[in-house]
């Protein structure tokens, strides 16, 4: 468990991320992408879960999902 410090370019080898209150105005698209981007940063552990607990999807959450799917598709296409 951590605070939004997780968005500040810290790296862990093998983690899953849970974002609590992901609907909060603090979590704009850039913040959500940075936090979610901590998952899968190791060649040894390239996957993991990003779970968002929220009280309704926001535009930022919807955009984050779309961006991550796009990047994952591009990465898969590149091999």
Phi, psi and omega in degrees: 000142181211180174257194179292001174302337180298338179280354188265043171063033169271148182235138174234150187290314190217091182226158165248156182236135172240125178254113179275144180054044184297349177278349184299147182298339176300329185267080174277178184303314183299317180295314180299317179296317179297316180294312180297330182291354177285341183276138174074029183269004180245139177297328179288329180229075187279358182232169177174176182256144169239112183246128180245122171264127185209165176250058181110134180289138176258170175301322180295317178296314178300318180293321178299313180301314180298315181295316181295317178299319179297312181295320178295321177296315179298318180295320178294323179292328180280351178090000000 
